[in-house]
C-alpha cells in the first residue's frame, strides 16, 4: 500500500524540513494539510502511533474534502492499529471504505478492518466471538479483492482462525469426555467432524468419538469413526490409538449402522453426497 510504505520509509529527518509542523509554534489551523501529514509520518517513525493518529485525524477534521483527508484517513486507521487501538482503527478503516470504496487503498482498509478483529483473537479457552467476526471480515477481503495481496494473506489468516474455532470445540469436548459426559462430548466432536473437517483437529475428533462411543457401548458408531479415520488419516497416531482400542475389543474398523457417521463415511470415503 503506497501510502503506508511512504509513512514507514519517511525519515525522521523530515523534522528539519522548512515549514515542518511543530505544534508548539502555532495552532494546527495555521498549518497546511501537507505539513500536518508530515508530522504524522514523523510520529510514526518515532514509534509514537497514538500521536500520529491524532495528527492524521486533525487533517480529516480541518480539511475534510481534500485529497490529504483521504490519505490521512487510511494512515489514521494504520496508526491506530499499530497502537493496538483496534476499535478506532476499525472505525477509521470503515469510514475509508464508506467514503472511498473505489480507491486503490480500499482493499487495504478492508484488510485493516479484518486485522482489528483477527489480532484480538484470544487464547482457546476464552469466548470466540471475535474469532467469528474475524472470519467474516477476512471473508470480505477474500471475496471483494480476490486478486490483491491482502486476499492471499487473508486466506492464510482465515484458515488459522477457522482452526482456532475447531480447537475451542475440541477443548470443550475433551473436558466433557474426561468427566464422563459422553453425549455432550460427542456433540462437540461432531461439530469438528462436520463443520471443521478441513482443520488439523479432525483426526483427534474422530479418535475421541471412538473413545466416547465405546464408553457408551455404541460399537457401530465407534467402528464407523475408526473406518473414517483409517481411510483419511491412517498415518496419524490417532488412527493407531483407535485401531488398538477397537481391535482390543475384537472390533473391526468398518462402517456399520446408519447413524450420522455413516453419512459422513458415505460422503468422505465413498463420495456419495446425495
Buried (B, 14 or more C-beta within 10 A) or exposed (E): BEBBEEBEEBEEEBBEEEEBBEBEEEEBEEBBBBBBBBBBBBBBBEEBBBBBBBBBBBBBEBBEEBEBBBBBBBBBBBBBBBBEBBEBBBBBBBBBBEBBEEBEBBBBBBBBBBBBBBBBBEEBEEEBEBBEBBBEBBBBBBEBBEEBEBBEBBBEBBBBBBBBBBBBBBBBBBEBBEEEBBEBBBBBBBBBBBEBBEBEBBBBBBBBBBBBBBBEEBBBBBBBBBBBBBBBBEEBEBBEBBBEBBEEEEBEBEBBBEBBBBBBBBBBBEEEEE
